[in-house]
Amino acid sequence: MTLPPPQPGQILWTDLTVPNAEQVRDFYQAVVVWTPSEFDGDFNMMAPGNDKPVAGVCHARGINADLPPQWLIYIVGGEYRQAAKACTAKS
């Protein structure tokens, strides 16, 4: 089955970036019953009975090292030139 391409405005992915990813992974596994799968040193979390990741739990490192613990939401944008222009426009 081929999925349609993501559309502008659609939430594509969410991940929780924290300094204690293993503890947070274990919390969501126990409380929400998500099953973790290691991915590139971080964790994809799968809903019960599903092998498709629903969210990520990530170590606060690299460009995210100084972020406070938080859920990061990735949204599909439209045409990037228009989006960049809108972001830099003065009100």
C-alpha positions as CSV (number, residue, x, y, z in Angstrom):
1,M,0.0,0.0,0.0
2,T,1.4,3.4,-1.0
3,L,0.6,6.3,1.2
4,P,-0.2,9.7,-0.3
5,P,2.6,12.3,0.1
6,P,2.3,14.5,3.2
7,Q,0.4,17.7,2.7
8,P,1.3,21.2,3.9
9,G,0.0,21.8,7.4
10,Q,0.1,18.1,8.3
11,I,1.9,17.0,11.4
12,L,4.5,14.6,10.2
13,W,6.3,13.6,13.4
14,T,6.6,14.3,17.1
15,D,9.5,13.5,19.4
16,L,10.3,14.2,23.0
17,T,13.8,15.5,23.4
18,V,15.1,15.0,27.0
19,P,18.5,14.5,28.7
20,N,17.2,11.2,30.3
21,A,15.8,9.4,27.2
22,E,16.1,5.9,28.7
23,Q,14.0,6.8,31.8
24,V,11.4,8.6,29.7
25,R,11.3,5.7,27.2
26,D,10.6,3.3,30.2
27,F,7.9,5.7,31.5
28,Y,6.0,5.7,28.2
29,Q,6.5,2.0,27.9
30,A,4.9,1.4,31.3
31,V,2.2,4.0,31.3
32,V,1.1,4.3,27.7
33,V,2.2,0.8,26.7
34,W,4.3,2.0,23.8
35,T,6.9,-0.5,22.6
36,P,10.3,1.1,22.1
37,S,12.7,0.3,19.2
38,E,16.2,1.8,19.2
39,F,16.9,4.0,16.2
40,D,20.2,5.8,15.8
41,G,20.8,5.9,19.6
42,D,17.3,7.3,20.2
43,F,14.0,5.5,20.4
44,N,11.0,5.1,18.1
45,M,7.8,4.3,20.1
46,M,5.1,2.0,18.7
47,A,1.5,1.8,19.8
48,P,0.3,-1.6,21.0
49,G,-0.2,-4.0,18.2
50,N,1.4,-1.7,15.6
51,D,4.9,-1.8,14.2
52,K,4.7,1.8,12.8
53,P,6.3,4.4,15.0
54,V,3.9,7.0,16.5
55,A,6.5,9.2,18.2
56,G,10.2,9.4,19.2
57,V,12.0,9.8,22.5
58,C,15.4,11.4,21.8
59,H,18.5,12.3,23.8
60,A,19.1,16.1,24.1
61,R,22.3,16.3,22.1
62,G,23.7,17.9,19.0
63,I,21.7,21.0,18.0
64,N,19.1,20.0,20.6
65,A,21.6,19.7,23.5
66,D,20.5,23.0,25.1
67,L,16.8,22.6,24.6
68,P,14.6,22.2,27.8
69,P,12.7,18.9,27.8
70,Q,9.8,19.3,25.4
71,W,7.8,17.6,22.6
72,L,9.0,18.8,19.2
73,I,6.4,18.8,16.4
74,Y,7.4,18.6,12.8
75,I,4.9,20.1,10.4
76,V,5.0,19.8,6.6
77,G,5.5,23.3,5.1
78,G,4.5,24.6,1.7
79,E,6.7,26.0,-0.9
80,Y,9.9,26.8,1.0
81,R,10.7,30.1,-0.7
82,Q,7.3,31.5,0.2
83,A,7.6,30.1,3.7
84,A,11.0,31.7,4.2
85,K,9.7,35.0,2.9
86,A,6.7,34.9,5.3
87,C,9.1,34.1,8.2
88,T,11.3,37.1,7.6
89,A,8.6,39.6,6.7
90,K,8.3,42.5,9.0
91,S,4.9,43.1,10.6
